[in-house]
Amino acid sequence: MTKLLEFELQNAADRLIREMLKVKNGETVVITADTCSNEAVVNATAASVYAAGGKPMVITTATPSGVGKAADKDLPVEALGAALSFTDVWIEYNKQWLLYSTPFESAFNNNKKIRYINLVEMNPDLMIRNIGNIDIGQLAEFMCKFEIMNKAAKTYRVTTTAGTNLTFETNPLHLVCNDCGDASKPGMNMMPGQLNIVPEFDTVQGTIVFDGSLVPPFRLLDAPVKLTIENSKIVKVEGGIQAEQFSDWLNSFGDPNMFKLAHMAYGLNPGAKLTGDIVEDERVWGCVEWGIGYVSPIDAPPAGQDAKSHCDGICLNASVWLDDVQVLDRGKFVHPELKAYEDKIFKRQA
């Protein structure tokens, strides 16, 4: 049996359970996986739960053909939803994610104490670089400062070196989700290094150019995919073969809401690199990620934005203005306070 990075992986799993989720003695922790999930990651995490005094429960299903609600037809929806409705912690390692699926909605409708973390497609190298080797406390301090700035902003302008150029307005009722590594309270969490913004619906105007990855239906892009956006809706898709295939994929749902923008997120994990694994790609430092389709009522109360599925695309080397004050320039922070944090974080990574 291979022992490649076994010790390092166990350290990363221990940090996830003890530092981030803060699992307590006697708590039930459900780990979901599918037949494409990494077994070493699942087993190391279950061992960390047990060592912390928790009660691990691993649920592995056949790999669905779609993600979100598109996965429902391949899942034991009622049984899975029931199990998640009675757990303290849910760690998702599925390749085809359950986020925004019917079991996900059941869990959050029925279980107000659940601490959920989305770590889809996790593998040992990714987990070691993005959790095990990161100074979570330092990153959290930086991201909390940046969160305050974003919550105060009313208008955004976003550009990238590949051609993204758009504006949008904010809604104070919509969630600004700070995934800085603290997943110890009830609610939805992601891997450290992402700050998520849900714009005011119908206010996004301009152009998005994905030049990193686009998941689903692809992983890494062969060529940029350009979207023309009017009132938060995709009205034109341009580019090469993948752009045509992406347009076909959106149309295949027969759902006009699959053409609506959902959210924007900053990539802020110093260990992340572009690999085609979306959970890591959307944390590449200095990128912005745009989600399309479904938005949970948790993210945009009271109703969210219903859609049959959801996808995420990466725009590298972003520049961002908050109320006309530039904070990010081609993937590097230029706001004095934020630049000081960035320098410290990358000095540690060197």
Secondary structure, 3 states (H helix, E strand, C coil): CCCCCHHHHHHHHHHHHHHHCCCCCCCEEEEEEECCCCHHHHHHHHHHHHHCCCEEEEEEECCCCCCHHHHHHHCCHHHHHHHHCCCCEEEECCCCCCCCCHHHHHHHHHCCCCEEEECCCCCHHHHHHHHHCCCHHHHHHHHHHHHHHHHHCCEEEEEECCCCEEEEECCCCCCEEEECCCCCCCEEEECCCEEEECCCCCCCEEEEEECCEEECCCCECCCCEEEEEECCEEEEEEECHHHHHHHHHHHHCCCHHHHEEEEEEEECECCCCCCCCHHHHCCECCCEEEEEEEECCCCCCCCCEEEEEEEEEEECCEEEEECCEEEEECCEECCHHHHHHHHHHHHHHC
